[in-house]
Structures are given as C-alpha cells and as structure tokens.
Amino acid sequence: MLSTMQDVPLLVSRILEHGSTIHGRSRITTWTGDGAPRRQSFAETAARAAQLAHALRDLGVTEGDAVATLMWNNAEHTEAYFAIPSMGAVLHTLNLRLPPDQLAFIVRHAGDRVLFVNGSLVGLLTPLIEHLPRLEHVVVSGASADEPRAALDASGVEVHEYETLLAGRPTVYDWPELDERQAATLCYTSGTTGEPKGVAYSHRSIYLHSMQVNMTESMGLTDADLSLVIVPQFHCNSWGIPHAAFMTGLNLLMPDRFLQPGPLAEMIDTERPTHAAAVPTIWQGLLGELEARPRDVSSLAQVTIGGSACPPSLMTAFDEHGVRVTQAWGMTETSPLGTVARPPAAVEAGSEAEFAYRMTQGRFPAGVEARLAAPEGGFAPWDGESPGELEVRGPWVAGAYHGGFDGEQLRPEDKFSPDGWLRTGDVGVIGPDGYLTLTDRAKDVIKSGGEWISSVELENTLMGHTSVAEAAVVAVPDDRWGERPLAVVVQAEGSGEATFEELRQHLGETIARWQLPERWTRVGAVPKTSVGKFDKKVIRAQYAAGELDVTRLGSDGHASDA
C-alpha cells in the first residue's frame, strides 16, 4: 500500500520562503565595529536573495554550477546562503583560514566560475587568481584597500560590486522545483591529512538537519532568541544555524570580521544575545577578556561548544558567569550535528551526575545511528567502558566525497565501511543510555605498551590547572613502550608559572601513574588548524625536527638527563 501523503520536495527555497513570510520581522544584525550595526529583516533578506539570484542568472550561472564565497559571517553571506541553492546552483563556502595552495585547489576542484568576496579579504584572493583558470567573475561586497583592489582589477577576471549587481533587479524570483536529493551546498574538510575532501549536502539533508537543530534536545531556539553566530559560515554551514533560523525565526547576530575577544565581549554586552556557538578556543579567549575587563554577559542563556572537547575548567568558569555551556559533537561529514550533551531529565540539576553528563559529547538524536568498531574486530557494546572507533549513518551523514566538477564520487575505504557507514576517526565509548564520550582521534590516541592513553583526558586535566591556558598532548616515539605522551603547555596570562613537576603531580591526582607524561615543553601558543582545533601533526613534526625545548622527567617526577 502506498501512502496518501503529498510528495513535496524538501528544499532550501522552502526554508527561505517560510522564514521571509511567517518570520519576516526577525532580524539579521551585522556587527560593524563602529557602534552602528547593520540590521535587516528576514523579509528584506529574502528580497535581496531574489535580486542576487537574478544577477547570478545574468552572469551565466545555471543549475548545478558551484558558486564560491570567501566571506565573513554577515547579512550578505546569508543572502548567498539562500539565493544560490534556491535557484538550483551549489553554494561553495571557502575556508578563509586554509593555506593559499589548499584554497586554490578547492576552487579548482569544485569548478567555481563565480566567487563572492568581502572587501577586507580581497588581499587574500588576488594572489590565487593566476592559479584559477576557470574563474570568470568576482563579486566584491564592501570596501577594500586600494592596493589589493588594484591587483584584483588587473587580474583579468570580471569584477563586480555587490550592491551595484543587485540594484534595480526584481525582488521576487520564481524558485524552481528541484530534486531534493541534488546538491545545495558544498563544504571541504580542513585537509589535516592529505588534500581537503568535498562534502556536498543535499536540499533534503539540510532541511532535515535544520529540523533537528531546532529540536529542544538540540539547540531548541525560537524567535524570542538572538544567536551570536561565531562559528564561521564556511564551517559546516555554520553548524546549520542560518538555515534553522529561517525555520523558527531565530534572530541572528553576525560578527563579520570582529572575532577578537574584545569585540565579542562588546557585542554580548551591547546586543544581549541569548545564545552563541563557537569552538572552545574562542571561549577560552573570551573568558580571559572577561577576567581582564569585566562585561555583562548574563543575557547568554546557553552556549553551544563543538569542534573539540570542552575542558571542564572552561565549563565551570562560564557556570560562574551564569552562562550554561552545552557540548556537541559533529564533523563536516555529519552536517555537522551528531550529538548534543543535554543531561537526562531525571538527573538532579547541579549535581555531580549532571556535570558528568555535560562533559560527554551527548546522545544521538533521531536520524543518527551509531556503532563502535572494536579494535579486535566486530563492534563494542554500549556499556560505557568498551572503546571503539565511532561509525555513524543517517539522512544528513555523508556517504561519499565530491569527486570534482568533472569526476565521480569518492568512497575511500578508510572513510567508509563496506556497508556504507561513515568512519569518523573518533575513538570513544557509548553508555547504555546512548551518551557518547570521546577519548581521542584514532590518529591521536597514544598506544603505550599495548595500552591506550587518552590525550583528551590529559589535556582537559592540565587545562584545569590555574597556571595553564592551553595544553595539547601528542604521542611521540619511545624505545621501550613504542609511544609515550608529550605534554605541550601554554602558561595562563597573569598566573605564576607552575613547574613541570607540579603539573605532573596535578595530573597524578586523577590519572593513573603509568599514563603520566615524561616529556614536557612550554610554548607561546598551541598550533591550530583552520577551524581552531589543536594541530597535533604540526606538534609532532616540530618534535621530530628537534624544534621543541623538551624537558624529560624521571619516573620519580623530577627532571632527568635520561
């Protein structure tokens, strides 16, 4: 028996139309840094998105074409978020923090012929153009410095001004009825191993993912909320927040290029957002700013942290500021929502049990299935103790990588199981009630004498010490044990410097003695990837090259020449 339900495609254009009518008065606020933020309604955003679609059609953009954006989080980027996929093209967001050679590779791989760039980023784009033979049009949004702009004008591509391109065009567009399974947006992984890989999200996956973002067990935000969207729009569709916002009327506060702790604190104090989302390093910086120059951040009812594990000390510090931190886990391949750490209702608020749940990565929502591939083969039980590599599947989980504008889809064996599950590369355990706790990346886990040591546990414990601002732990070769941990620490500003012996003793209060690092080094800052995660491959390379000043402690915890 077939159902009697209407078959209406799940499209980005329907999210846009809903937001612009039902929630037309909700607003996007773009921070300008001059005390006069720009504000526009969802209805105005939809009208400008229609103008943009008409302009793109006149530039020759047709269904299936990838259109690139090299932009900060702002209203114009949000217009592109909706206009490009709604007209049947593919929004390709570029990670502006990637090395130039990787940026050029991505643009060539996607086959972009049209690229949008904020004026402040023109200087980043111009050196790349000679390596982008397919690029025909560059659209500049906002003012740029004279020298980079002159180089852009002389580059040989056709240059357009964003506002001039939109001016006078119709504010209504007849959005096509598309196949919901065709690509809507394209994001590339950060390329930490090998070349970046493209993940093409479908209209259907974006629609379903947006619904899950809005569930109360996830972010659960409404038109009464204002979200400070710090997570970049080039990073996993800004964790799905812009699309989800047009479903519920969630108001958006876009920081543009003002991502330093001082401006962020000012935004919170001035605009009074109720929610914010970013990686832990952003919140570490903001915490330091608040301690040095106190601001009123009491409006923040909740903060979503993802990208890497949140140190317990960071969570408790924001608790003291009245800000509730909620961990989430995901990756480019999962759109990115995979888990959200909301404790069960039966757990007493403020109890140690509740905090333990908050420190997990959370439980899986409807739509994401999970299993743990055990080291010895088969799959580990959900007992909270048996570790394995996390594998997932679901309607917003990637089943392949984009093979390029003229290539086939790619399914590398190290990324997908024979039966099609995504191999995440994350190692952890799952409790009987479905809560995930990650202990490491598969490539970062420390295998010492046949036993696993969690670098994440060591890092979080170190960052709980008052003298440590950041800590990264990596595996380094050891003649006796195969691998041992190297602890890389950054001293907290304004604190007294703890010795390595004291830090090792601090670890020993909660961590087994055999897991404690013998090798220690102090740096000014931990190297980070383009999305703000600790870049451990750089640390390993620095160690191998002898570039780190390493102190080795003996078995008694004291410095040794051995």
VEXVO-681211 format. One record per residue (C-alpha): residue in three letters; x, y, z. Coordinates in steps of 0.001 Angstrom, whole numbers, padded with zeros to 6 digits, always signed. Layout:
REM VEXVO-681211
alaXYZ/...
This chain:
REM VEXVO-681211
met+000000+000000+000000/leu+001338+003449-000911/ser+000794+006414+001370/thr-001740+009103+000563/met+000605+011965+001538/gln+001623+014737-000837/asp+005152+014446-002205/val+006532+017948-001638/pro+010320+018234-002070/leu+012311+019405+000957/leu+014145+022419-000477/val+016250+025316+000799/ser+013888+027662-001082/arg+011015+026477+001113/ile+013017+027306+004233/leu+013658+030765+002782/glu+010002+031354+001883/his+008838+030236+005316/gly+011308+032479+007118/ser+010561+035513+004959/thr+006789+035290+005457/ile+006000+033612+008775/his+009067+035153+010430/gly+009582+038126+008148/arg+010175+040527+011056/ser+013023+038513+012571/arg+016351+040223+012003/ile+019939+039721+010967/thr+022287+042119+012724/thr+025778+042522+011267/trp+028428+043986+013573/thr+030392+046841+012015/gly+032804+047799+014773/asp+031777+051461+014668/gly+028893+051335+017135/ala+026227+051259+014400/pro+025421+047624+013491/arg+023575+046998+010216/arg+020149+045438+010637/gln+017777+043874+008125/ser+014711+041691+008444/phe+014253+038178+007110/ala+011765+039622+004602/glu+014401+042078+003356/thr+016954+039269+003226/ala+014654+037173+001028/ala+014055+040114-001327/arg+017782+040688-001692/ala+018351+036942-002183/ala+015915+037097-005109/gln+017847+040031-006578/leu+021070+038068-006171/ala+019591+035055-007959/his+018570+037247-010922/ala+022097+038685-011022/leu+023692+035236-010970/arg+021459+034050-013773/asp+022622+037024-015846/leu+026229+036048-015105/gly+025519+032677-016656/val+025060+030588-013507/thr+022819+027616-014194/glu+021512+024630-012266/gly+024307+022545-010765/asp+027019+025217-011028/ala+029161+025757-007930/val+029389+029374-006756/ala+032090+030209-004216/thr+032007+032562-001246/leu+035097+033890+000567/met+033257+035825+003237/trp+032854+036533+006934/asn+029596+035925+008811/asn+027314+038749+007693/ala+023967+039508+006069/glu+025350+039369+002531/his+026758+035909+003120/thr+023349+034819+004418/glu+021721+036159+001232/ala+024096+033959-000768/tyr+023312+031033+001580/phe+019740+031064+000315/ala+019906+032546-003188/ile+022485+030165-004660/pro+020949+026787-003693/ser+017377+028026-004090/met+017992+028824-007777/gly+019443+025332-008289/ala+023152+026186-008091/val+025513+024961-005358/leu+026828+027248-002607/his+030537+026549-002093/thr+031844+028220+001061/leu+035624+028716+001210/asn+037544+028395+004449/leu+039489+031670+004504/arg+041963+030254+007063/leu+043266+027499+004804/pro+046738+027828+003259/pro+046675+029531-000178/asp+047585+026344-002063/gln+044669+024471-000478/leu+042263+027324-001220/ala+043304+027315-004863/phe+042964+023525-005003/ile+039436+023669-003615/val+038251+026337-006071/arg+039699+024385-008993/his+038321+021077-007698/ala+034789+022467-007361/gly+034968+024205-010741/asp+033884+027612-009424/arg+033402+030254-012150/val+031864+032918-009885/leu+033280+033920-006499/phe+031954+036338-003861/val+034487+038026-001582/asn+034289+040552+001235/gly+036336+043663+000542/ser+038560+043045+003563/leu+039551+039664+002060/val+040459+040831-001450/gly+044139+040763-000493/leu+043764+037059+000311/leu+042131+036324-003042/thr+044260+038222-005549/pro+047426+036057-005296/leu+045288+032991-006026/ile+043646+034159-009252/glu+046505+033182-011552/his+046008+029615-010296/leu+042238+029623-011005/pro+041839+029260-014770/arg+038063+028643-014678/leu+037255+031719-012575/glu+035394+034328-014645/his+033603+036660-012208/val+034488+038084-008786/val+031826+039954-006814/val+033161+042266-004085/ser+030996+043066-001079/gly+032128+046122+000877/ala+035171+048368+000611/ser+038686+047029+000111/ala+042141+048524+000470/asp+043474+050300-002632/glu+046453+048068-003393/pro+044643+044682-003234/arg+041721+046138-005182/ala+044001+047452-007912/ala+045580+043996-008194/leu+042119+042419-008435/asp+041017+044843-011181/ala+044160+043980-013138/ser+043771+040211-012688/gly+041848+039539-015894/val+038599+038371-014264/glu+035443+040469-014485/val+034930+042337-011196/his+031504+043426-009919/glu+030350+045427-006911/tyr+027801+043501-004851/glu+025334+046351-004327/thr+025621+047507-007935/leu+024958+043962-009114/leu+021732+043786-007074/ala+020463+047305-007750/gly+017208+047571-009682/arg+016632+043852-010046/pro+013283+042210-009190/thr+012777+041326-005530/val+010835+038173-006408/tyr+012283+035059-008013/asp+010403+032027-009292/trp+012378+029420-007387/pro+012488+026165-009370/glu+011025+022883-008136/leu+014212+020880-007700/asp+015012+017283-006856/glu+015515+017394-003086/arg+018456+014996-003422/gln+020564+017268-005578/ala+023439+019225-004062/ala+022633+022519-002336/thr+025892+023413-000585/leu+029474+022208-000746/cys+031988+022280+002120/tyr+035510+020898+002187/thr+037249+019288+005132/ser+040187+021186+006593/gly+042769+018952+004926/thr+044589+017897+008087/thr+045569+014684+006288/gly+046001+014892+002519/glu+044044+017235+000277/pro+040723+018645+001545/lys+037710+016486+000676/gly+034410+017894-000560/val+031099+017111+001142/ala+028036+018000-000923/tyr+024921+018478+001212/ser+021534+017873-000412/his+018463+020073-000055/arg+016858+017161+001770/ser+019736+016732+004230/ile+019807+020474+005016/tyr+016040+020550+005595/leu+016065+017534+007928/his+019215+018699+009725/ser+017622+022129+010307/met+014604+020496+011903/gln+016872+018546+014262/val+018877+021674+015181/asn+015586+023237+016287/met+014527+020303+018481/thr+014518+021024+022206/glu+017031+018209+022775/ser+019367+020100+020441/met+019580+023924+020410/gly+015824+024487+020759/leu+015923+028188+019805/thr+012899+030325+018850/asp+012054+033814+017579/ala+012427+035032+021164/asp+016171+034269+020941/leu+019136+036075+019435/ser+022064+033856+018443/leu+025609+035205+018198/val+026877+033077+015312/ile+030635+032977+015814/val+031154+029599+014156/pro+032103+030582+010579/gln+029601+030301+007765/phe+032328+028439+005859/his+032444+025754+008584/cys+029781+023057+008130/asn+027084+025554+007111/ser+027735+027473+010324/trp+026597+024343+012181/gly+023236+024679+010415/ile+022193+027745+012393/pro+021321+030130+009494/his+019043+027551+007852/ala+017486+026572+011171/ala+016896+030250+011992/phe+014639+030749+008971/met+012536+027813+010159/thr+011866+029248+013630/gly+012510+032990+013298/leu+015644+032871+015457/asn+017287+036301+015248/leu+020933+036287+014128/leu+023867+038409+015295/met+026716+038146+012773/pro+030187+039278+013959/asp+031655+039838+010459/arg+035477+040124+010845/phe+035332+041216+014501/leu+036187+037887+016104/gln+038673+039030+018733/pro+037731+038605+022420/gly+037260+042360+022993/pro+034717+042943+020186/leu+032886+039719+021040/ala+032524+040813+024662/glu+031238+044180+023464/met+028686+042501+021188/ile+027341+040405+024043/asp+027207+043383+026398/thr+025525+045629+023803/glu+023242+043373+021743/arg+022296+040925+024551/pro+022269+037607+022645/thr+020685+034648+024404/his+022729+032013+022575/ala+026131+031689+020939/ala+028071+028971+019147/ala+031826+028528+018637/val+034806+026218+019220/pro+036473+026067+022685/thr+039425+028303+021744/ile+037036+031214+021134/trp+035562+030789+024605/gln+038984+030487+026223/gly+039870+033864+024724/leu+036563+035418+025749/leu+036977+034137+029294/gly+040374+035820+029534/glu+038851+039050+028226/leu+036048+038950+030806/glu+038511+038354+033625/ala+040681+041280+032480/arg+037846+043662+031546/pro+034523+042502+033027/arg+031391+042856+030866/asp+027791+041857+031398/val+027272+038526+029625/ser+024265+037486+031688/ser+021980+037503+028636/leu+023620+034303+027334/ala+021287+031560+028468/gln+023243+028908+026603/val+026425+028434+024619/thr+026969+025587+022167/ile+030559+024362+022022/gly+031785+021928+019382/gly+034769+021237+017173/ser+036818+019733+020017/ala+036256+018718+023621/cys+035420+021453+026118/pro+037778+021403+029146/pro+035882+021005+032445/ser+037590+024136+033781/leu+036147+026190+030914/met+032661+024867+031567/thr+032795+025610+035298/ala+034261+029083+034659/phe+031295+030010+032470/asp+028923+028465+035010/glu+030282+031060+037440/his+029413+033766+034894/gly+025867+032393+034693/val+026416+031013+031181/arg+025310+027429+030508/val+027718+025581+028207/thr+026385+022652+026181/gln+028792+020373+024351/ala+028028+018984+020912/trp+029860+016662+018558/gly+029900+016615+014799/met+032071+016943+011727/thr+031889+018262+008184/glu+030619+014868+007055/thr+027684+014949+009526/ser+026311+018381+008542/pro+027546+018649+011474/leu+025019+017726+014183/gly+025866+014309+015608/thr+025253+014541+019371/val+024256+017169+021938/ala+025063+016848+025656/arg+021788+017632+027359/pro+021557+015562+030577/pro+018526+013301+031136/ala+015590+014981+032841/ala+015766+012548+035769/val+019251+013746+036767/glu+019297+016371+039537/ala+020253+019817+038288/gly+023614+020978+039616/ser+024640+017508+040785/glu+027903+015749+040039/ala+025957+013282+037919/glu+024571+016109+035795/phe+028028+017605+035300/ala+029329+014191+034229/tyr+026648+014048+031523/arg+027509+017589+030432/met+031127+016532+029967/thr+030160+013816+027484/gln+029691+014654+023816/gly+025989+013910+024308/arg+023455+011478+022960/phe+022450+010765+019406/pro+019298+012373+018022/ala+016709+010615+015931/gly+018234+010370+012480/val+021793+009483+013529/glu+022625+005803+014075/ala+025917+004892+015732/arg+028154+001918+016385/leu+031687+001364+017729/ala+034145-000661+015672/ala+036177-002601+018238/pro+039994-002781+017892/glu+039914-006595+017807/gly+037113-006703+015223/gly+033340-006655+015469/phe+031530-003955+017402/ala+031872-002857+021023/pro+028848-002930+023356/trp+027237+000252+024669/asp+028429-000289+028230/gly+030306+002983+028769/glu+033579+001079+029079/ser+034348-000747+025828/pro+036117+001580+023360/gly+035961+001593+019604/glu+036061+003843+016561/leu+032764+005646+016094/glu+030849+004906+012892/val+027600+006693+012004/arg+024939+006838+009320/gly+021818+008887+008715/pro+019989+011244+006318/trp+022402+014126+006970/val+025566+011986+007104/ala+027853+011817+004064/gly+028040+008577+002117/ala+030788+009727-000252/tyr+033059+012651-001126/his+032714+015006-004080/gly+034955+013840-006905/gly+035333+017254-008539/phe+033307+019141-011140/asp+034168+016524-013785/gly+034774+013495-011565/glu+032950+010642-009862/gln+032044+010456-006184/leu+034756+009017-003949/arg+034355+006397-001207/pro+037795+005765+000352/glu+037946+002567+002394/asp+039478+004379+005373/lys+036491+006756+005467/phe+033561+004413+004767/ser+032867+000860+005864/pro+031984-001829+003278/asp+028311-001450+004228/gly+028358+002349+003853/trp+028775+003702+007389/leu+030961+006797+007896/arg+034175+006006+009759/thr+034582+009145+011860/gly+038138+008566+013098/asp+036960+009340+016639/val+037591+006822+019419/gly+035330+006592+022444/val+032669+004748+024400/ile+028865+004873+024405/gly+026841+004388+027573/pro+023718+002216+027831/asp+021577+005354+027543/gly+023220+006442+024303/tyr+025619+009113+025583/leu+028884+009326+023660/thr+032215+010049+025353/leu+035142+010565+023010/thr+038604+009799+024310/asp+040673+010649+021227/arg+041030+010793+017492/ala+042125+007426+016126/lys+045256+009067+014729/asp+045974+010839+018040/val+045429+008049+020541/ile+048660+007168+022393/lys+049452+003445+022217/ser+051893+002800+025055/gly+052992-000756+025747/gly+049855-002133+024119/glu+047537+000101+026196/trp+045690+003238+025091/ile+046228+006622+026744/ser+043660+009346+026098/ser+045300+012604+025034/val+041965+014395+025588/glu+041795+013369+029262/leu+045356+014535+029849/glu+044690+017853+028075/asn+041476+018577+029957/thr+043081+017809+033303/leu+046074+020021+032537/met+043811+022894+031493/gly+042086+022579+034840/his+045278+023879+036480/thr+045143+027625+037143/ser+048529+028252+035518/val+047677+026548+032201/ala+045820+028401+029441/glu+046143+025694+026766/ala+047522+022163+026707/ala+047978+019656+023909/val+049239+016106+024307/val+050623+014039+021420/ala+052192+010631+021000/val+055946+010568+020383/pro+058197+007534+019717/asp+059637+005712+022712/asp+062225+002922+022518/arg+060740+000948+025384/trp+056975+001495+025131/gly+056523+002268+021443/glu+054809+005585+022170/arg+054627+007921+025144/pro+052789+011237+025687/leu+054439+014626+025151/ala+052688+017456+027043/val+052743+020894+025388/val+051531+023663+027707/val+050827+027387+027415/gln+051095+029479+030575/ala+047963+031391+031595/glu+048373+035156+031427/gly+048955+036755+034825/ser+049466+033468+036655/gly+052559+032140+038333/glu+054465+029571+036309/ala+053976+026044+037580/thr+056904+023703+037129/phe+056537+020575+035031/glu+056954+018548+038197/glu+053974+020361+039741/leu+051872+019828+036622/arg+052736+016130+036562/gln+051742+015889+040203/his+048453+017631+039371/leu+047759+015004+036701/gly+048622+012219+039132/glu+045751+013211+041427/thr+043209+011736+038990/ile+045146+009855+036301/ala+046965+006543+036582/arg+050708+006902+037161/trp+051713+004892+034066/gln+049824+007348+031831/leu+051638+010461+033087/pro+053896+012198+030522/glu+057656+012145+030990/arg+058260+014676+028188/trp+057194+018298+028640/thr+057577+021556+026744/arg+056247+025087+027086/val+055170+027192+024069/gly+053621+030602+023487/ala+050573+029156+021739/val+049434+025709+020620/pro+049362+025451+016795/lys+045793+025375+015483/thr+044028+024236+012339/ser+041914+026464+010125/val+038843+025697+012266/gly+040515+026340+015627/lys+041396+022785+016675/phe+044806+021876+018088/asp+047005+020958+015105/lys+048798+017940+016507/lys+050520+016996+013271/val+052446+020285+013500/ile+053498+019496+017082/arg+054642+016005+016092/ala+056649+017468+013206/gln+058232+020077+015489/tyr+059237+017368+017945/ala+060673+015146+015210/ala+062700+018083+013872/gly+064060+018906+017317/glu+062417+022332+017306/leu+060875+021992+020779/asp+062744+022584+024034/val+061738+019358+025784/thr+062282+018594+029458/arg+062216+014931+030414/leu+061112+013914+033907/gly+062248+010723+035539/ser+059961+008088+036992/asp+060068+009981+040287/gly+058629+013082+038586/his+061887+015074+038620/ala+063901+016346+035684/ser+066299+013766+034300/asp+069044+013722+031713/ala+067919+010287+030566/
